Amino acid sequence: MFTDKTILITGGTGSFGQKCTKKLLGTYKPKKVIIFSRDEYKQFEMSKKFPIKQYPCIRYFLGDVRDKERLYRALSGVDYILHAAALKQIPATEYNPFEAIKTNILGASNIINAAIDQGVKKVIALSTDKAANPVNLYGATKLCSDKLFIAGNAYVGRDQTTFSVVRYGNVVGSRGSVIPFFLNKRKEGKLTVTDKRMTRFWITLDQSVQFALENFSRMVGGEIFVPKLPSMRIMDLAYSICPECEIKFIGIRPGEKIHEVLISADDARNTIEFDTFYIIKPHFKYFERRFHEEGGKQVPETFEYNSKNNSHWLDSNQLMEYIKYSFTPIE
């Protein structure tokens, strides 16, 4: 469905954006792939990996999702949007809350309005496990963003622009990942861990890109897609990367959870289970008919999808395979 189409990626110079660009250019024949981001140096560096001379369909647009006028210009003629732009570093967003609100919430609103007015067909916004039962500002802003994108379907009306959300856990190898931190600490022979009980959902960058792209054909608008993911224990990761290191426990940081949640118990009544993913249906009742023929089954009322009670766990060998695979350079 991406052949001869124009796809715009907000935050396109990030880990997800670069991997997604590689997938789009290598697998499909898009009319244009537009990288929309605010850092000209990152665009310059990305253009070395994906030069316009080699990939004549690629475009690099400087802009910020906070700037509605620039978005209107960038979205002219665009068919699909992958919205990956966000401020996501938890300590930074806690200290600079208004900046996070401007990008993560007001930026989402700008995307919705500009996409509708410019006739974009489909929009998928990337979310995070931090948005389910949020305990920090980043999670709260992403929950607001999710709500805005879902409500955008009611705002636009029928058979025009459709909006959906993809929510997943920690991405192996993304910027800010715990793995580079552990690898650096291994050289010192000492490792700091917040809490030995901590668990997290785990997904590779390739898997996150593939899941987001395949949902363009699956989406009907208004749903949150959640992949079924393995969990990992932070101590298994620590022992896998730094088996010889001395480990010091420093306590959980502000805004962190011991276990992450992808689907809260409050959303169970609206959640449908499929073989490899879940769909959280919107609360708008007139969207219900869209999901009846999908072949999924309603989850129990007591259901909660969290990293502690998950049935799928990664052992040390699997963790190392994930790490080795994910830390190959993006070509």
N, C-alpha and C positions, 0 to 999 in steps of 0.2 A: 504493500500500500504506500510505500515511501518513494516508489519510482516516479520520477517526473513531478515530485512534490517539493515544496519549499518548507523546510523545518528550521525553526529558530530555537536555540538553546540559551536560556538566560543563565548567567554564571558559567558560560561555556568554556572558560579557561581552567575551571577546577578539575579535580580528579574525575568526577562523573562526566563532565562535559567533554573532556579529551577522549576518554574511553568510548563515549557514545559517538563522538565524531568519527573515530576510527571504525566503529561498527557500521555506521551509516555509509561511509565512503567505501568501505571494503565489501559490503554485502549487497547494497542497493545502488540504484542509480538516481539519486535525488536531483531535482532541478537546481536547488540551492540548499546549502547548509549555512545558516547564519549564526555566528558566534557573537553573542551580545553580552558584553561585560564592561566593567569600568576601569580596568587596569591596562594601560597601553603597553607596559612592559611585558605583562603576562601574555598579551596578544602577540607581541613581537616574538617571544620565545615559542609560543604555540605555532606561529607561522613558519618556524624553522622545521617543525615536525610535519606540518601540513601546509606546504607552500602553495600559493595560488597557481603558480606555474604548473605544478603537478596535479593539483586538484582545482580546476577552473571554476567549479561550482561553489567553492567555499568563499564566504564573506566574513570580514571582521568588522563588527560595529561597536564603536565605543558608546557607552551609555549606561545609565543607572536605572533600575526599576523604580526608583523614587521619582524619576523625571517622566511624567506622563506624555509630554509633547514628543520627547525622543522615542518613546515606545510607540506612539502612533505612527511615526515615520518608519521605524524599524519593522513594524508588523504589516506594512502595506504589501499585499500579495502573499502573505504567509498562510500556509495550510495547517500546520501543526506546531504547537509550542511544547517544549519540555522546560518546565520552570524549575531550575536548580539553584538559582541565586538566593543566598541567605547569609545572614550573620549567624554563625553557629558555635563559636567558641564560648563555652558556658561562663568562664570567669570574665571575659570581655563584655558579654551581654549583660551580666549582672552589674558590672560597673558602669556600663553605658546603655541603660535601658531604653532611652528615647531613640537612640540610633538603631537598636534592634527592632523597635516598633516601626520606625520609618521604613526600614528595608523589608522586614518579614511580614508585616501586616499591611501597611499602606502600599508597599510595593506589590503585594498580592492583589489589592484592590485596583491598582493601576493596570496590572496585567489583565484582569477580568474585564474592565471597562474598555480598554484598548482592543482586546481580542474580539469582543462583541461588535464594537463599532467598525472594525476593519474586516469583519467577516471571516475570521479564523474558524476552521472547522472543528478542531479538537485541541484541548489543552490538558496536559497531565502535569500536576504539581508534585514534587517530591516532598514527602513528609519524613517523620522520624519516630522512633519508639518513645522519644522524650515528650511527644505530643499526647500520649495516652496517660491520663492521670498526672499531669505535669507538676513538678516540684521546683522548677527553675524558670527563669524568664524566657530562655530560649524555647523550652517546651511549651510554655504558655503562648508565645507568639506563633509557634507552628500550629498549635491547636486552633488559634484564631484564623490562621491562614487556611487550614483545612476546612473550617466552617464556611469561610468566605467562598472558596472554590466550589464546595458542594451547593451552597445557596445560589451561586452564579447560574445554575441550571434553571432555577425558578425565576431568576431575574431576567434571563434572556428570552424565555418562552420556548416553544417547541420547534424542533427541526432546524435549529440554527447552530450556534456555537455550543459545544458540550464540554463539560469540565469534570475531571475525575482526579483522584489522589492516589499515589502509591506510597505506602508506609512500610519501612523495613528497619532492621537493626543496624548494629555497628558494621561498617564496611572495612574489610581487611585492606590495608594499604592506602586508605584515603588520608588526606592531609589532617593532621591532628590525631591520627590513630595511636593507640598505646604501643603498638609493635615497634615503631622507630625509637620510642622512648626506652623500651626494654632493651633493644639492640645496643643503644648507646651506653646504657647502664652496665651491660654485660662487660664492656671494656674496663670498667672500674672495679668489677668484682662485687659490687653491692647493688641491690635492687630494692626500690621502695614500692610497696603495695598498700593500697588504701585499706582494704578489708578482705580477709581471706575467704569470706562467705560469698563474695561478689560473683554474679553470673551475668552473662550478656548473650544476646542473639548475635549470630555471626553470618555475614554474607560477603562474597567476593565482589569486586568492582564489576567484573564481567557479568555475574549473576544479577546484580542490581540494574545494569544497563539493559540486559536481555528482558528482565521482568517488566521494566518500564516500557520498552518498545512494543512488546507483545500485547500489552494492555490497550494500545491504540486501536487494535482491531477488535478487542474484547469489550471495550467500554461502551456503555449506553448513556452515561452521564449521571453523576450524583453519587457514585460509589467510591469507597476507599478499598483499594486492593492491598492485601497483606500476604506476602509469600510465607509458606511453611519453611522455617529455618531451623538449623541446629543451634543448640546452646553450647556455651563453653564456660568453664570455671576459670576464674582469673588465676588461680594457683596452678592449674594445669598449663595455662599459657606461660606463666612465669617459669615453671620447671622445664617446659619444653625449650624455651629460648635461653634460659640462664640456669642450667642444672647445677653449676658449680658456685653460683652466687650466694652471698649472704643476703637474707631477706629481712627488711625492716618494715613493720606495719606502722603507717602514719595516720590512720583514721580516715573515715569517709570525708570527702570535701563538700563544701556547701553546694547544694543543687544536685547532688548525686543520689542515686538509689542503690540499694544492695542488689535488687533484681529489677530488670526492665520489663515493661508491659507493652505489647503490641495491640492487644484488644482487651479493653477493660470489661469487667463483669457487667457494667451498666450498658455496654453495647451488645451484649450477647443476644438479646431479643431481636436485634437487627442484623445478625451475622449469619451468613450462609457458608458452609464448608464445601470445598471442592478437593480434588485429589492433591493438588500441589499449592493451593492458596485459599484464602478466605476473602469474602466480600462483606464489608460493612455497608449495609443499605442506608440510604438517607432516611431521615425521620419524616420527610414529606410523604404523605400517604399516596398522593397521586403518582408517585414514582414506582409504587409497588409492582404494578403490572409489567414493568420492564424486565423484572428478574425471574418471572415464573418459569420460563422455558430454558433456563440456563443449566438445569440438571444438578444443582447443588442441594444440600440438605441443611435444615435449620440446626444450629448448635444448641445444646441444652441451656437452660436458663442460668445454671450455675457456672457456665463456661467462662474462663479467663485465660487468655493466651499470654503467659509470662515466661521469662527465661528460667525460673526456678522449677516450675512444674512441667516443663517441656519433656516430651518422650524421646526426643532425638538429641544426643549429646556427641560432641567431638572429643575423641581421645587425643593423647599427646601426638601420636603419629599423624592423625588426620589434621591436627592443628599445624604441624610442621609442613605438611603438603600444601595447605592453604597459604601459609606464609611464603613458601618457596615459589608458588605459582603467582601470588599477588605482587611480589616484589621484583618481577621482571620489568624492564623499562618499557614505557609506552612508545611504540615505534610510530 
